[in-house]
Amino acid sequence: MPVGAARDEAEAAPAVPQAETPRVGEQPSALTPRALALGSLIGALMCLSNLYVGLKTGLAFPAALIACVVGLGLQRALLRLSASRFGPPLSLRETSAMQSAASSAGYSTGGTLVTASVAWLLLAGHHPPMWALLLWTLLSSALGVVLALPMQRAFIRHEPLPFPSGMAAASVARSLHAGDSAGRGGARALGLGALGAGVLAFARDGLQLFPAALALPGALLGVPLTELTFSVELMLLPLGTGALVGVRTGASLLLGALVCYGGLAPWLHGHGLLRETGYFGILEWSMWPGAALVTSASFTHLALQRGLLRRTFGALLGARRAPGELPEDTDVPRTWFLSGVVLLSLGLAAVGTVAFGLPFPLGLLGVLLSFALAAVACRATGETDMTPSGPLGHVAQLAFGVLMPGNMLANTMAASLSGNIAASSADLLTDVKAGTLLGAAPRQTFLAQLWGCVVGSALIVPVFYLLVPDVSAVSEERFPAPSGFIVAGVARVLSSGLGGLPEVSRWSALAGALLGVALVLLERFAPESARRFIPSPIGLGIAFVLPASTSLSIFLGAVAAALLARVKPTLADVATVPLASGLIAGESLVSLAVLLVLTASS
């Protein structure tokens, strides 16, 4: 999902001159122990937070900007605690390394767990071996970092793409380093948001002073609102999510929830076409139009970017080192790229064969396909700040559905391979963009990114097994995990064919696919004055696989951020992203800690 506030920040950020790019004889230190330690700490917190948010909502945020804000905010707090012990402040280059390690740990390692691993659990009824999932997560995220190296030369040096979140992270880092009022205000907003959300989460989940949601009275077409997932959530996390995604996506989520749960679901139930209500009863039908809408819209958007594939692979083929382009001792050696690709590809293919039933040659073919899909993802991220890792994962599912018909479990892992590699590659280039603007050497950003993959993988897999010990944990009350349901559903269809779906689901999927194409075409060709009234097809589709109460809360957060921007634009520029990040981090981490304690005690 794109981060609305991050994109606005990037558009407003001035172009930072490249004068700080390392030169021959200059060896600036970025990979200091304290930068990596702080990056590991922030990455661990973001890793857990993104896992929790992904299991709850299916949403994920490119972490470069949030990592920068949270990391520098935490260091500012540590300096106030003891300047002699934690000082001096991180340099800009150290900030770049910290942000790269944190972003990698917080974002690049989670895609497998909230999608394919949940799908595997739903299809098989049990988890794969922990060692296998740990290696799969680590190797796929690391391979994404390595495969991004030739794209770095193509999309950042030869054809500089904006990578808006990377530009925004560099701009925010400079602002916070300047020690101006904006930096101080952002740090306060971050701390207050995290504290308030954490206290609320502890009172609700730990002390159980009040419930997570209040049921709404009434009914629609004879179906109680609670059976249609309408309630008032007593949570701050979705409010922070809404502030980041923006009012258009928030309004689209609300519209989708009203159409799905407030109109179609009770109507279908009343006509005997929907057997059960409740979240999972409705989800058995609603996931098909929702998934079709999101996937068709993403592919149409990519197709309308004329020449995207030609520019992508043309830039890769033409990205040769120019004389004097960059000193060898600051760049990543070609031998690192070649050895990394060979070793990581062989390792992934071996794990896929031993643990997931993926034939070794097809595993290598999956890596080759993932390189092509990662290139498209990096190009799309550089131009639009949107990484289509989900739809690209479905492309891999379709390809392996043809190559291995009937093997649902291997199909889900093929989707995770391409999705994780694409997300990791795009995240590296976003961090390289920020690092370039801050004067960090590409080699140091690459190493920090790999370190983040190790930290994130080592933490997120064991915690995932604790949070989701069995299928019963995937529930409306605990973890809806909508992304996992979509991957599992696609795998079932590829295994049995469309004939295995109920007729209402087939027609709904067709309608969703056509609507996704139509909305993207309207976005592209409608008059400028009318475009802001066109719903976001991604938000509309995701609303079909989220509880209606979650979509409502995200909408309220988006409206609150929009009102603040209108009434007090200066305050909004300083506080919106840090406050929203604090709300998400505070509630998710405290709720996660309470849940882990309760799980361990039981």
KOLBA-620720 format. One record per residue (C-alpha): chain; y, x, z. Coordinates in steps of 0.2 Angstrom, whole numbers. Layout:
% KOLBA-620720
ch:north:east:up
A:Y:X:Z
...
% end
This chain:
% KOLBA-620720
ch:north:east:up
A:0:0:0
A:17:6:-4
A:29:9:11
A:45:-1:7
A:56:8:19
A:49:25:13
A:53:21:-5
A:71:16:0
A:73:32:10
A:67:42:-5
A:79:33:-17
A:93:37:-6
A:88:55:-2
A:98:68:-11
A:89:80:-22
A:86:96:-12
A:88:112:-21
A:73:123:-24
A:82:138:-17
A:70:139:-2
A:55:142:-13
A:47:158:-7
A:51:173:-17
A:42:190:-20
A:43:200:-4
A:47:185:7
A:33:179:18
A:39:165:29
A:28:159:42
A:23:141:42
A:5:141:48
A:9:145:66
A:-3:140:80
A:10:128:87
A:13:120:70
A:-6:117:67
A:-8:112:86
A:5:99:85
A:-1:93:67
A:-18:92:74
A:-12:81:89
A:-2:70:78
A:-15:69:65
A:-28:64:78
A:-17:50:84
A:-13:44:67
A:-31:45:62
A:-36:34:76
A:-21:22:73
A:-25:21:54
A:-43:17:58
A:-39:3:69
A:-26:-4:57
A:-38:-3:43
A:-52:-12:52
A:-40:-25:58
A:-30:-28:42
A:-37:-18:27
A:-20:-10:25
A:-16:9:25
A:0:19:24
A:3:36:15
A:6:46:31
A:19:59:26
A:34:51:32
A:27:44:47
A:19:60:52
A:36:69:50
A:45:56:61
A:31:55:74
A:29:74:75
A:47:79:76
A:50:65:89
A:36:71:100
A:42:89:99
A:59:83:104
A:52:75:119
A:42:91:124
A:58:101:122
A:66:90:134
A:52:91:146
A:51:110:146
A:62:120:133
A:55:137:139
A:37:132:137
A:38:121:121
A:53:129:112
A:61:134:101
A:61:119:89
A:50:120:74
A:57:128:58
A:58:118:42
A:43:127:36
A:33:125:52
A:38:106:51
A:30:106:33
A:14:113:39
A:14:101:54
A:17:86:43
A:4:92:30
A:-10:94:44
A:-5:77:52
A:-4:68:36
A:-21:74:30
A:-30:70:46
A:-22:53:48
A:-24:47:30
A:-36:56:19
A:-51:54:30
A:-51:35:34
A:-54:27:17
A:-73:29:18
A:-74:21:35
A:-64:5:33
A:-72:2:16
A:-89:9:11
A:-96:12:28
A:-92:-6:34
A:-100:-12:17
A:-115:-1:21
A:-117:-9:38
A:-115:-27:31
A:-128:-24:17
A:-141:-13:27
A:-138:-20:44
A:-137:-3:52
A:-126:13:50
A:-131:28:40
A:-135:44:50
A:-119:50:59
A:-121:68:52
A:-122:61:34
A:-106:51:36
A:-97:65:44
A:-102:77:30
A:-98:64:17
A:-81:61:24
A:-76:79:27
A:-83:85:10
A:-75:71:-1
A:-58:73:8
A:-58:92:6
A:-64:90:-12
A:-49:79:-15
A:-37:92:-9
A:-45:106:-20
A:-45:95:-36
A:-27:92:-33
A:-23:110:-36
A:-21:109:-55
A:-12:93:-54
A:1:102:-42
A:6:113:-56
A:6:99:-69
A:15:85:-59
A:27:95:-47
A:32:111:-57
A:30:108:-75
A:34:89:-75
A:42:86:-58
A:38:68:-52
A:48:61:-38
A:33:57:-25
A:45:46:-16
A:37:47:1
A:37:66:0
A:55:67:-4
A:59:55:10
A:49:65:23
A:59:81:18
A:75:71:19
A:70:65:37
A:65:82:42
A:81:89:38
A:91:75:46
A:80:77:62
A:82:96:62
A:101:94:61
A:101:86:78
A:114:73:72
A:115:55:79
A:103:49:66
A:90:61:72
A:92:56:90
A:93:38:87
A:76:39:77
A:68:48:91
A:73:35:104
A:68:21:92
A:51:29:90
A:48:31:109
A:54:14:114
A:43:6:100
A:28:15:106
A:31:12:125
A:34:-7:122
A:19:-9:111
A:8:1:122
A:13:-8:138
A:10:-25:129
A:-7:-20:123
A:-13:-13:140
A:-7:-29:149
A:-16:-40:135
A:-32:-30:132
A:-34:-19:148
A:-28:-31:162
A:-31:-47:151
A:-16:-56:158
A:-14:-66:142
A:-25:-69:126
A:-22:-60:109
A:-17:-76:101
A:-12:-94:105
A:-21:-108:96
A:-10:-120:86
A:-13:-139:88
A:-15:-150:73
A:-26:-151:58
A:-25:-150:39
A:-35:-162:29
A:-45:-165:44
A:-49:-147:48
A:-42:-140:64
A:-29:-126:62
A:-39:-115:73
A:-54:-117:61
A:-42:-112:47
A:-37:-96:56
A:-19:-102:60
A:-13:-96:77
A:2:-86:85
A:-3:-68:88
A:3:-59:103
A:4:-42:95
A:17:-30:90
A:7:-20:78
A:8:-33:63
A:27:-34:66
A:28:-15:63
A:17:-16:48
A:28:-30:41
A:44:-19:43
A:36:-5:33
A:29:-15:19
A:45:-25:16
A:50:-43:14
A:43:-46:-3
A:26:-41:2
A:27:-50:18
A:33:-66:10
A:19:-64:-3
A:6:-62:12
A:13:-78:19
A:12:-88:3
A:-5:-82:0
A:-11:-87:17
A:-3:-105:15
A:-11:-107:-2
A:-28:-100:4
A:-30:-107:22
A:-17:-121:21
A:-22:-128:5
A:-37:-123:-5
A:-49:-120:10
A:-48:-137:18
A:-48:-145:1
A:-64:-137:-4
A:-72:-140:12
A:-67:-159:11
A:-75:-160:-6
A:-91:-151:0
A:-88:-135:-10
A:-85:-124:5
A:-100:-126:18
A:-91:-118:33
A:-74:-116:40
A:-68:-102:52
A:-63:-85:46
A:-80:-79:39
A:-85:-96:33
A:-69:-96:22
A:-71:-77:18
A:-87:-80:9
A:-77:-89:-4
A:-59:-82:-3
A:-64:-64:-5
A:-68:-67:-23
A:-51:-73:-29
A:-43:-61:-18
A:-52:-46:-24
A:-50:-51:-42
A:-32:-54:-40
A:-29:-37:-32
A:-40:-27:-44
A:-33:-35:-60
A:-15:-33:-55
A:-18:-15:-51
A:-26:-11:-68
A:-13:-21:-77
A:1:-12:-68
A:-7:5:-73
A:-10:-1:-91
A:8:-6:-93
A:14:12:-88
A:14:17:-106
A:6:34:-109
A:1:36:-91
A:-16:43:-96
A:-9:53:-110
A:4:60:-99
A:-8:63:-85
A:-21:73:-95
A:-9:81:-107
A:0:88:-92
A:-16:95:-85
A:-21:103:-101
A:-4:110:-103
A:-1:116:-85
A:-2:135:-88
A:6:148:-77
A:22:153:-84
A:28:172:-82
A:37:173:-65
A:34:155:-61
A:28:157:-43
A:23:173:-34
A:4:175:-33
A:4:178:-15
A:12:161:-11
A:1:151:-23
A:-17:146:-22
A:-28:158:-31
A:-39:151:-45
A:-54:158:-37
A:-52:147:-22
A:-51:132:-34
A:-67:136:-43
A:-77:141:-28
A:-71:126:-19
A:-75:114:-33
A:-93:121:-35
A:-98:122:-17
A:-90:105:-12
A:-98:96:-27
A:-115:103:-23
A:-113:98:-5
A:-108:81:-9
A:-122:78:-22
A:-135:85:-9
A:-129:73:5
A:-129:59:-7
A:-147:62:-12
A:-154:65:5
A:-144:52:15
A:-138:39:3
A:-151:38:-11
A:-139:44:-24
A:-149:54:-37
A:-142:72:-38
A:-137:72:-56
A:-128:56:-54
A:-119:63:-38
A:-112:77:-49
A:-107:64:-62
A:-98:55:-48
A:-88:70:-44
A:-83:72:-62
A:-78:54:-63
A:-68:56:-47
A:-58:70:-54
A:-52:59:-69
A:-48:45:-57
A:-39:56:-44
A:-28:62:-59
A:-23:44:-62
A:-20:41:-44
A:-9:56:-42
A:1:52:-57
A:3:34:-51
A:8:40:-34
A:21:52:-41
A:29:39:-51
A:28:23:-40
A:23:29:-23
A:8:18:-24
A:-10:25:-23
A:-22:13:-32
A:-37:21:-23
A:-46:4:-20
A:-46:-2:-38
A:-51:16:-44
A:-65:15:-31
A:-71:-1:-40
A:-71:8:-57
A:-84:20:-49
A:-93:5:-43
A:-94:-3:-60
A:-99:14:-68
A:-113:16:-55
A:-118:-2:-56
A:-123:1:-74
A:-131:18:-70
A:-141:12:-55
A:-143:-7:-56
A:-149:-15:-40
A:-145:-1:-29
A:-132:-9:-18
A:-131:4:-4
A:-129:19:-16
A:-116:9:-26
A:-105:7:-10
A:-105:26:-7
A:-100:29:-25
A:-85:18:-22
A:-80:28:-7
A:-82:45:-16
A:-69:41:-29
A:-58:31:-17
A:-58:45:-4
A:-55:59:-17
A:-41:50:-25
A:-32:46:-9
A:-34:64:-3
A:-28:72:-19
A:-12:60:-19
A:-9:64:-1
A:-9:83:-5
A:4:82:-19
A:15:71:-8
A:14:85:5
A:17:98:-7
A:32:89:-14
A:39:88:4
A:34:107:7
A:43:113:-9
A:59:104:-4
A:57:112:14
A:53:130:7
A:35:130:12
A:23:140:1
A:10:129:-9
A:-4:140:-1
A:1:136:16
A:2:117:13
A:-15:118:5
A:-23:127:20
A:-14:115:32
A:-21:100:22
A:-39:107:23
A:-37:110:42
A:-31:92:43
A:-47:86:34
A:-58:95:47
A:-48:88:62
A:-48:70:55
A:-67:70:50
A:-73:77:66
A:-63:63:76
A:-64:48:65
A:-83:47:62
A:-89:47:80
A:-75:35:85
A:-80:23:71
A:-97:23:78
A:-91:18:95
A:-79:5:89
A:-92:-3:77
A:-109:0:84
A:-117:-14:75
A:-113:-29:63
A:-108:-40:77
A:-92:-29:79
A:-86:-35:62
A:-78:-52:67
A:-62:-61:66
A:-58:-58:85
A:-63:-39:84
A:-62:-31:67
A:-61:-42:51
A:-62:-27:40
A:-58:-36:24
A:-59:-20:13
A:-77:-18:18
A:-81:-36:14
A:-74:-33:-4
A:-84:-18:-7
A:-100:-26:-1
A:-96:-41:-11
A:-94:-31:-27
A:-110:-22:-24
A:-119:-38:-22
A:-113:-45:-38
A:-117:-29:-48
A:-134:-30:-41
A:-138:-48:-44
A:-125:-53:-58
A:-112:-66:-58
A:-126:-79:-58
A:-129:-76:-40
A:-112:-82:-35
A:-108:-101:-32
A:-99:-109:-46
A:-83:-112:-36
A:-83:-93:-32
A:-85:-88:-50
A:-71:-100:-56
A:-60:-94:-42
A:-62:-76:-46
A:-58:-80:-64
A:-42:-89:-59
A:-37:-74:-47
A:-40:-61:-61
A:-29:-71:-73
A:-16:-74:-59
A:-15:-55:-56
A:-12:-51:-74
A:1:-65:-76
A:11:-59:-60
A:12:-41:-66
A:17:-46:-83
A:31:-57:-75
A:36:-42:-64
A:38:-32:-80
A:46:-44:-92
A:55:-57:-82
A:74:-56:-81
A:81:-44:-68
A:88:-59:-58
A:72:-68:-57
A:60:-53:-52
A:64:-53:-34
A:57:-71:-33
A:40:-66:-41
A:27:-64:-27
A:18:-47:-25
A:1:-49:-33
A:-6:-36:-21
A:1:-45:-5
A:-5:-62:-12
A:-22:-56:-15
A:-24:-47:2
A:-19:-63:11
A:-35:-71:4
A:-45:-59:15
A:-34:-58:30
A:-33:-71:44
A:-18:-82:41
A:-11:-77:58
A:-11:-59:53
A:-1:-63:37
A:11:-74:47
A:14:-60:59
A:17:-47:45
A:29:-59:37
A:39:-61:53
A:40:-42:55
A:47:-40:37
A:60:-53:40
A:66:-45:56
A:68:-28:47
A:77:-37:33
A:89:-46:45
A:93:-30:54
A:96:-21:37
A:108:-35:33
A:117:-37:49
A:118:-18:55
A:113:-7:39
A:117:9:48
A:106:5:63
A:92:0:51
A:93:16:41
A:91:26:57
A:79:15:67
A:67:4:56
A:54:17:51
A:53:26:68
A:53:9:77
A:39:2:66
A:29:18:67
A:31:17:86
A:25:-1:87
A:10:3:76
A:5:19:85
A:8:12:103
A:-2:-4:101
A:-16:3:90
A:-19:18:101
A:-18:9:118
A:-29:-5:112
A:-41:8:105
A:-42:17:121
A:-45:1:131
A:-59:-4:119
A:-67:13:120
A:-67:13:139
A:-74:-5:139
A:-88:0:126
A:-92:16:136
A:-93:6:153
A:-105:-7:145
% end
